């Protein structure tokens, strides 16, 4: 079985003072168990961790450079 991976970069949105929350929620809306969202952000989106945990996701954050974090969210629960 193949799992889906969605990659989303919100650094430009945040730099332009745009709220990327809705874009992130849309990106995860069709993800099934074991699917992955790779999120690129300028900082660790700590509040998002709790929101996505409640939706069945675990996360792993990696600092790429000063203002670039790659956070991998894997759906481990839910449908």
C-alpha positions as CSV (number, residue, x, y, z in Angstrom):
1,X,0.0,0.0,0.0
2,X,1.3,3.4,-0.9
3,X,1.1,6.3,1.5
4,X,0.5,9.9,0.5
5,X,3.1,12.7,1.2
6,X,2.0,16.3,1.0
7,X,4.7,19.0,1.1
8,X,3.7,22.5,2.1
9,X,6.0,25.6,2.5
10,X,4.4,28.4,4.5
11,X,7.5,30.5,5.0
12,X,6.6,33.1,2.4
13,X,3.0,33.4,3.8
14,X,4.4,34.1,7.2
15,X,6.9,36.5,5.9
16,X,4.1,38.4,4.2
17,X,2.1,38.4,7.5
18,X,-0.5,35.9,6.1
19,X,-2.0,33.3,8.4
20,X,-1.3,29.8,6.9
21,X,-3.6,27.8,9.3
22,X,-6.4,27.3,6.8
23,X,-3.9,26.2,4.1
24,X,-2.4,23.7,6.6
25,X,-5.9,22.3,7.5
26,X,-6.8,21.9,3.8
27,X,-3.5,20.1,3.2
28,X,-4.3,17.5,5.9
29,X,-8.0,17.2,5.2
30,X,-7.7,14.1,2.9
31,X,-4.7,12.4,4.7
32,X,-5.3,8.9,5.8
33,X,-3.5,6.7,8.4
34,X,0.3,6.7,7.7
35,X,0.1,9.6,5.3
36,X,2.6,12.4,5.8
37,X,2.6,16.2,5.8
38,X,6.0,17.9,5.4
39,X,5.7,21.4,6.5
40,X,8.4,24.1,5.9
41,X,8.1,27.0,8.4
42,X,10.4,29.8,9.6
43,X,10.0,28.6,13.2
44,X,8.7,25.7,15.2
45,X,4.9,26.0,15.1
46,X,4.4,24.7,18.6
47,X,0.6,25.6,18.9
48,X,0.0,23.6,15.7
49,X,1.5,20.4,17.3
50,X,-1.4,20.2,19.8
51,X,-4.0,20.9,17.1
52,X,-2.7,18.2,14.8
53,X,-2.1,15.8,17.7
54,X,-5.8,16.0,18.4
55,X,-6.4,15.1,14.7
56,X,-4.2,11.9,15.0
57,X,-0.8,13.3,13.9
58,X,2.6,12.8,15.5
59,X,5.4,15.2,14.6
60,X,9.1,15.4,14.2
61,X,10.9,18.8,13.8
62,X,14.2,19.4,12.1
63,X,16.1,22.7,12.0
64,X,17.5,23.2,8.4
65,X,18.9,26.7,8.9
66,X,18.2,29.8,11.0
67,X,14.7,30.5,9.7
68,X,13.8,27.2,8.2
69,X,12.3,24.3,10.0
70,X,11.0,21.1,8.4
71,X,8.3,19.5,10.4
72,X,7.1,16.0,9.5
73,X,3.6,15.2,10.6
74,X,2.6,11.5,10.3
75,X,-1.0,10.5,10.7
76,X,-1.0,7.6,13.2
77,X,-4.6,7.8,14.3
78,X,-8.1,8.4,12.9
79,X,-9.3,7.1,9.6
